[in-house]
Structures are given as structure tokens and as C-alpha cells.
Amino acid sequence: MPTIAPGETQSKSDGAAASILSGDNLVVADYSKQKDLAFAYIKLITSKDEQLNYQKTFGDLPANSEALASLTDPKLKPVADAAAKSKATPFTGAWGDIQPGPA
């Protein structure tokens, strides 16, 4: 995974990263009529216990860092270690369109 953005010559972060972090965004629109309920739902599904339950059921890695760190499967340790050393990176759905092409 790139640690230097396309078009840049060096990373803008403070140090090397094992990878970049990315994921799916959860958003509550400003015009939502049930904001409290929506935020409660987000809090629930991103909680450590629910993330561990989801991981056990579907095999996806937890998005919650505390849940990820608590995994005991030795096959997942390298992934969890890399995530701990990763840097959050702004992402756009147009990533494929802005990646540098072959020279």
C-alpha cells in the first residue's frame, strides 16, 4: 500500500507506516430526523464486543482497535500488528482514477 500520495515525492506524515488505513464510513446526515438513534446504532456496531462478534461470525477484521488488539488467533497477529503501525490516509472513491499509470 502506498505511503506517499500520487504526485508527491515524500510522505506528509511523521514517519514510516506499515500500511494505510481505510474503511467504510458511517455517516449521520445533518437532516436526519432520528440522529440520536443513528448515533446509538453506530456506537453499538463499532463497540469492542460487537466488532468481536462480527469478526467471529463473518471473519472480517474488527474496525475497533481495542477489539483488533484483543484477537488471539496467531494467524491474525501480523495483520493486527501492521494495523497498529499504519497511518490514517484521506481516501476518495476516485482513487483508481488518480493513481499514477505506467510511465
C-alpha positions as a Markdown table, in Angstrom:
| # | Residue | x | y | z |
|---|---|---|---|---|
| 1 | Met | 0.0 | 0.0 | 0.0 |
| 2 | Pro | 1.4 | 3.4 | -0.8 |
| 3 | Thr | 2.6 | 5.7 | 1.9 |
| 4 | Ile | 3.4 | 8.5 | -0.4 |
| 5 | Ala | 0.5 | 10.1 | -2.2 |
| 6 | Pro | 0.4 | 10.1 | -6.0 |
| 7 | Gly | 2.1 | 13.3 | -7.3 |
| 8 | Glu | 4.1 | 13.7 | -4.1 |
| 9 | Thr | 7.8 | 12.9 | -3.6 |
| 10 | Gln | 7.7 | 12.2 | 0.2 |
| 11 | Ser | 5.2 | 11.3 | 2.9 |
| 12 | Lys | 3.5 | 14.2 | 4.7 |
| 13 | Ser | 3.2 | 12.1 | 7.8 |
| 14 | Asp | 5.8 | 11.9 | 10.6 |
| 15 | Gly | 7.5 | 8.6 | 10.0 |
| 16 | Ala | 7.1 | 5.4 | 8.1 |
| 17 | Ala | 3.9 | 3.5 | 8.0 |
| 18 | Ala | 3.3 | -0.3 | 7.7 |
| 19 | Ser | 0.3 | 0.4 | 5.5 |
| 20 | Ile | -2.5 | 2.9 | 5.1 |
| 21 | Leu | -5.8 | 2.6 | 7.0 |
| 22 | Ser | -9.0 | 2.7 | 5.0 |
| 23 | Gly | -12.6 | 1.6 | 5.5 |
| 24 | Asp | -16.2 | 2.2 | 5.2 |
| 25 | Asn | -17.6 | 5.5 | 6.5 |
| 26 | Leu | -20.6 | 5.7 | 8.8 |
| 27 | Val | -22.4 | 9.0 | 8.4 |
| 28 | Val | -25.4 | 10.6 | 10.0 |
| 29 | Ala | -26.8 | 13.2 | 7.7 |
| 30 | Asp | -27.4 | 16.6 | 9.2 |
| 31 | Tyr | -31.1 | 16.4 | 8.0 |
| 32 | Ser | -31.7 | 13.1 | 9.7 |
| 33 | Lys | -34.8 | 13.0 | 11.9 |
| 34 | Gln | -33.5 | 10.3 | 14.2 |
| 35 | Lys | -30.0 | 11.4 | 14.9 |
| 36 | Asp | -29.8 | 10.1 | 18.4 |
| 37 | Leu | -31.0 | 6.7 | 17.3 |
| 38 | Ala | -28.5 | 6.7 | 14.4 |
| 39 | Phe | -25.6 | 7.6 | 16.7 |
| 40 | Ala | -26.6 | 4.9 | 19.1 |
| 41 | Tyr | -26.6 | 2.4 | 16.3 |
| 42 | Ile | -23.1 | 3.5 | 15.2 |
| 43 | Lys | -21.9 | 3.3 | 18.8 |
| 44 | Leu | -23.3 | -0.3 | 19.1 |
| 45 | Ile | -21.9 | -1.7 | 15.8 |
| 46 | Thr | -18.4 | -0.2 | 16.4 |
| 47 | Ser | -18.2 | -1.3 | 20.1 |
| 48 | Lys | -15.5 | -3.8 | 21.0 |
| 49 | Asp | -17.9 | -6.6 | 21.8 |
| 50 | Glu | -20.0 | -6.2 | 18.7 |
| 51 | Gln | -16.9 | -6.0 | 16.5 |
| 52 | Leu | -15.6 | -9.2 | 18.0 |
| 53 | Asn | -19.0 | -10.9 | 17.5 |
| 54 | Tyr | -18.9 | -9.7 | 13.8 |
| 55 | Gln | -15.4 | -11.0 | 13.4 |
| 56 | Lys | -16.3 | -14.4 | 14.8 |
| 57 | Thr | -19.4 | -14.6 | 12.6 |
| 58 | Phe | -18.1 | -13.2 | 9.3 |
| 59 | Gly | -14.3 | -13.4 | 9.6 |
| 60 | Asp | -13.8 | -9.7 | 8.9 |
| 61 | Leu | -11.2 | -7.9 | 10.9 |
| 62 | Pro | -12.6 | -5.5 | 13.6 |
| 63 | Ala | -12.6 | -1.8 | 12.9 |
| 64 | Asn | -12.4 | -1.1 | 16.6 |
| 65 | Ser | -8.7 | -1.0 | 17.6 |
| 66 | Glu | -9.3 | -2.5 | 21.1 |
| 67 | Ala | -11.1 | -5.4 | 19.5 |
| 68 | Leu | -8.4 | -5.9 | 16.9 |
| 69 | Ala | -5.7 | -5.9 | 19.6 |
| 70 | Ser | -7.6 | -8.5 | 21.6 |
| 71 | Leu | -7.7 | -11.1 | 18.9 |
| 72 | Thr | -5.9 | -14.3 | 19.9 |
| 73 | Asp | -5.6 | -16.2 | 16.6 |
| 74 | Pro | -1.9 | -16.2 | 15.8 |
| 75 | Lys | -2.6 | -16.1 | 12.0 |
| 76 | Leu | -4.2 | -12.6 | 12.5 |
| 77 | Lys | -1.3 | -11.2 | 14.6 |
| 78 | Pro | 0.7 | -9.9 | 11.7 |
| 79 | Val | -2.3 | -8.1 | 10.4 |
| 80 | Ala | -3.1 | -6.6 | 13.8 |
| 81 | Asp | 0.5 | -5.5 | 14.2 |
| 82 | Ala | 0.6 | -3.8 | 10.8 |
| 83 | Ala | -2.7 | -2.0 | 11.6 |
| 84 | Ala | -1.2 | -0.7 | 14.8 |
| 85 | Lys | 1.7 | 0.8 | 12.8 |
| 86 | Ser | -0.5 | 2.2 | 10.0 |
| 87 | Lys | -1.4 | 5.7 | 9.3 |
| 88 | Ala | -4.8 | 7.1 | 8.5 |
| 89 | Thr | -4.9 | 8.4 | 5.0 |
| 90 | Pro | -7.5 | 10.6 | 3.3 |
| 91 | Phe | -9.3 | 8.5 | 0.7 |
| 92 | Thr | -11.5 | 9.2 | -2.3 |
| 93 | Gly | -13.7 | 6.9 | -4.2 |
| 94 | Ala | -11.9 | 8.1 | -7.3 |
| 95 | Trp | -8.6 | 6.5 | -6.1 |
| 96 | Gly | -8.3 | 4.3 | -9.1 |
| 97 | Asp | -8.7 | 7.4 | -11.4 |
| 98 | Ile | -5.9 | 9.3 | -9.7 |
| 99 | Gln | -3.3 | 6.6 | -9.2 |
| 100 | Pro | -0.2 | 7.0 | -11.4 |
| 101 | Gly | -0.4 | 5.0 | -14.5 |
| 102 | Pro | 2.5 | 3.2 | -16.2 |
| 103 | Ala | 5.3 | 5.5 | -17.4 |
